[in-house]
Amino acid sequence: MNSFSPMTFAYLRVLGAAIVLNAILVLSGAPPPRRHNSGEGAGAPPSDELRRLTLYAILGVALNQSLFLAGLALTSAHVAAILITSIPIFALAAAMIMGRERGTPAKIGGIALAAAGALLVVGQEGFEGAFRSLAGDLLILANSLSFALYLVLSKPMMAHLSARRVIGRMFAIAAVVMIPIAAWPMATQRWSAIPERAWMALVLVILGPTVAAYLLNAWALTHAESSLVAAYSYLQPVITTILAAIFLGEHIRPVAIVAGALIFTGVYVSGSTRKL
């Protein structure tokens, strides 16, 4: 991030992931998206699979990348980390409104418990600055809502199509959708100043936190409810704390250990009554 502009980095990440994922699809002989009934269940009306994939690409990739980076530029990192814990709340609310999940006391209580643990980790520095960056905070919340809607809306398609196919098509579409947003940052990017180490880091981000993470997330949606999948986002602050201690030498405070226990307990409780 010290070598690329935020939107250039985001677009190269999406484009690189699209190339890798669709290369896998071509080698595996996956068919192209269908324009008629996508088989989302018995009695379902005819639907345009490509149209649905475009919606998921906009919500789960294009808006997810753009809104978060734009919001992060306007607000502080720890406030942004606090706000992204709203993803499971949005996901559960959307699933309940759409009638796809029932908000049981265990599910709601588990999510609340996990939220408390996440807030312990990211809130240990306090909420200072939240009111000075309202625009950035609203963008982060919009990002959280966008990704939550993607999780809920894409679950039926994940149930009958392979994760590789859905995610591969999503990133291919997102790579086209994001061109107007990323065109100017990429045109003004100082490409000659980007060191080899930065390019290597970009490749690792594409292969790990993008290709592998999205595929695993999509696979999880085929085996669990969307609100439970979203609840695991609470693990991110704790994992970040551990990795920062390993690679950056940051001290792990006792509050992180307590928060980790709350998060694991909350995720277990929220998923203990799910139907598989």
C-alpha positions, -999 to +999 in steps of 0.1 A: +000+000+000+030+023+002+038+018-035+003+015-051-025+040-049-055+025-030-078+021-061-049+009-083-041-018-057-078-027-054-083-030-091-051-051-097-062-073-069-096-079-085-082-083-120-055-107-109-080-128-090-103-128-120-075-141-143-065-168-118-100-180-110-112-181-146-081-199-157-090-226-132-126-226-146-113-230-182-090-259-172-118-276-154-142-272-183-169-252-165-198-241-187-206-203-192-233-186-171-269-195-181-294-168-191-325-188-181-336-207-151-306-209-127-322-238-107-324-221-074-350-245-062-383-262-072-409-237-082-385-209-086-393-185-115-369-183-145-340-161-137-310-146-154-279-162-139-256-136-155-277-108-140-275-124-106-237-128-109-234-092-119-254-081-087-231-103-065-200-089-082-212-053-075-221-060-039-194-085-029-164-072-049-167-038-065-186-019-038-169-040-011-135-029-023-143+007-032-164+017-002-140+003+023-109+019+008-127+052+004-140+051+040-106+041+054-091+071+038-115+094+058-116+077+091-091+060+115-082+024+112-095+013+146-128+030+140-131+013+107-123-021+124-151-014+149-176-006+122-170-037+100-182-058+129-217-047+118-215-072+088-230-101+108-257-078+122-267-066+087-265-102+074-288-116+101-312-087+097-313-091+059-318-129+061-346-124+086-364-097+065-361-120+035-375-149+054-344-170+048-334-174+084-352-174+118-337-151+144-335-175+174-323-162+208-292-184+205-283-170+171-288-134+181-272-139+215-241-156+199-236-127+175-239-102+203-214-121+223-190-122+194-195-085+188-186-077+223-153-097+219-145-079+187-152-045+202-127-054+230-099-059+205-105-029+182-119-006+209-090-008+233-077+025+219-111+041+224-136+056+200-117+089+196-121+103+161-154+086+152-174+119+152-147+137+132-149+114+103-187+108+098-184+105+061-158+078+063-178+060+090-209+060+068-189+046+038-175+018+060-211+010+072-222+010+035-194-014+028-205-037+056-241-036+044-230-043+008-210-074+018-237-086+041-263-084+013-239-103-009-236-131+016-274-134+020-284-130-017-257-153-031-264-183-008-291-199-030-267-198-060-239-212-039-261-241-030-264-254-066-233-241-084-197-247-075-179-220-055-152-218-081-177-210-109-196-183-089-166-166-076-147-168-109-176-152-128-181-126-101-145-114-103-145-113-141-176-091-140-162-069-112-130-064-132-151-047-159-175-029-135-145-013-117-128+001-148-145+036-145-136+038-108-100+027-112-092+043-146-079+077-134-058+063-104-042+038-127-035+064-154-017+086-128+001+057-110+039+060-111+045+024-123+083+028-126+085+036-089+069+004-078+096-019-063+098-057-070+088-064-034+055-046-038+047-066-069+055-098-050+032-087-021+004-080-046+007-115-060+005-130-025-026-108-017-042-121-049-035-158-042-042-158-005-066-131+009-085-129-024-086-162-044-084-186-015-104-165+009-133-159-014-134-195-025-135-207+011-161-181+020-183-193-009-178-230+001-188-221+036-221-206+023-230-240+008-227-256+043-239-229+067-264-201+070-252-167+058-254-150+092-231-177+106-206-172+078-208-135+085-202-141+122-168-154+115-157-119+104-154-113+142-122-134+141-104-109+119-095-085+147-080-113+168-062-129+139-049-095+130-036-089+165-018-123+165-002-117+130+009-082+140+027-097+170+044-122+149+054-101+119+055-066+134+066-073+169+034-058+185+026-068+221-005-090+226-025-075+254-045-096+279-077-080+265-070-097+232-070-131+248-103-124+266-118-111+234-107-142+215-125-164+240-157-143+237-155-145+199-150-182+197-178-188+222-201-164+203-195-180+170-201-215+185-234-204+201-247-187+170-240-218+149-250-245+175-287-246+163-281-242+126-296-267+101-270-283+078 
